[in-house]
Amino acid sequence: MSITKLEIPPPTMEAAQAKAEAEVILSISQAFAVTSHEEFLGANAELQSIKKKMREIENKRKELKEPILEAGRKVDDLFKPAL
């Protein structure tokens, strides 16, 4: 088995932007109080939007992390016969 060069993706602007957006959403949501049915409906719609964004961010994290995990598995496989 041979070792191949690992291509690690560079940090993306996407991650920095997602963090900035999350911080803004958090600060707005902490100051928000629902006092009517209409506000409840709006907050619910916003929550659905936030959950969708969370799934997108998690999928991107997994996409970026997978090559690193794969490289770790390959290193483990290299040493498995010796251990």
C-alpha positions as CSV (number, residue, x, y, z in Angstrom):
1,M,0.0,0.0,0.0
2,S,1.4,3.4,-0.8
3,I,0.7,6.8,0.8
4,T,-0.8,9.4,-1.5
5,K,-0.8,13.1,-1.0
6,L,-3.9,14.3,0.9
7,E,-5.7,17.2,-0.6
8,I,-7.2,19.2,2.3
9,P,-9.6,21.9,1.2
10,P,-8.7,25.4,2.3
11,P,-11.0,27.2,4.7
12,T,-13.8,28.7,2.8
13,M,-15.5,32.1,2.9
14,E,-18.6,30.1,3.1
15,A,-17.7,29.0,6.7
16,A,-16.9,32.5,7.7
17,Q,-20.1,33.9,6.2
18,A,-22.2,31.1,7.9
19,K,-20.6,32.0,11.3
20,A,-21.3,35.7,10.8
21,E,-24.9,35.0,9.8
22,A,-25.4,32.7,12.8
23,E,-24.2,35.4,15.2
24,V,-26.6,38.0,13.7
25,I,-29.5,35.6,13.9
26,L,-28.7,34.7,17.5
27,S,-28.5,38.3,18.6
28,I,-31.8,39.1,16.9
29,S,-33.6,36.0,18.3
30,Q,-32.4,36.7,21.8
31,A,-34.1,40.1,21.7
32,F,-37.3,38.8,20.1
33,A,-40.5,38.2,22.1
34,V,-43.6,36.6,20.6
35,T,-46.7,38.4,21.8
36,S,-49.3,37.5,19.1
37,H,-50.4,34.8,16.8
38,E,-49.0,36.6,13.8
39,E,-45.6,37.0,15.5
40,F,-45.7,33.3,16.3
41,L,-46.3,32.4,12.6
42,G,-43.4,34.7,11.6
43,A,-41.1,33.2,14.2
44,N,-42.1,29.7,13.1
45,A,-41.2,30.5,9.5
46,E,-37.9,32.0,10.6
47,L,-37.2,28.9,12.7
48,Q,-37.8,26.7,9.6
49,S,-35.4,28.9,7.7
50,I,-32.8,28.6,10.4
51,K,-33.1,24.8,10.6
52,K,-32.6,24.6,6.8
53,K,-29.5,26.7,7.0
54,M,-28.2,24.5,9.9
55,R,-28.6,21.4,7.7
56,E,-26.8,23.1,4.8
57,I,-23.9,24.1,7.1
58,E,-23.7,20.6,8.6
59,N,-23.6,19.1,5.1
60,K,-20.8,21.4,4.1
61,R,-18.9,20.6,7.3
62,K,-19.2,16.9,6.5
63,E,-18.1,17.4,2.9
64,L,-15.0,19.3,4.0
65,K,-14.1,16.8,6.8
66,E,-14.6,13.6,4.9
67,P,-11.2,13.7,3.1
68,I,-9.5,14.1,6.5
69,L,-11.3,11.2,8.0
70,E,-10.5,9.1,4.9
71,A,-6.8,10.0,5.3
72,G,-7.0,8.9,9.0
73,R,-8.5,5.6,7.9
74,K,-5.7,5.0,5.4
75,V,-3.1,5.7,8.0
76,D,-4.8,3.2,10.4
77,D,-4.9,0.6,7.6
78,L,-1.1,1.1,7.0
79,F,-0.3,0.3,10.6
80,K,-3.0,-2.4,11.1
81,P,-0.7,-5.3,10.0
82,A,2.0,-4.1,12.4
83,L,-0.2,-3.9,15.4
